[in-house]
Amino acid sequence: VALLEADEPAVRRAGLYALGMMGPAAAEVLPVVRKAALQGPSAEQGLAAWAALHIDGSAERQAELVPLLIARGQTEPPAVVVKVIEFLAEIAPQREDVRAFLQSESKNADPAIRAAAAAALN
């Protein structure tokens, strides 16, 4: 948790990634990760949302954080958008907002994004 309060953004991102990879085993720090997703630096919110959803992928958490990931997926570089698409398709393919996002991205000008969205819709 101390890593999330570091001055260096790369250290905070590494901490978020590590906590996300821990999944439910990191449940005790979920409030801190959620705060990072909802109120942290803009550049880290998507990663924090990803980590929080790995820790707790419940419907309640999805309702809170999937819209944030969709919004981030519309502004990030193509390689990140592909990862957002793959993650959302994995954790919440049944959500209406995810399906709409995937359908929209299946028409994206970037071929990697289009391919990822098309694969996620199938």
Disulfide bonds with the S-S distance in Angstrom:
none
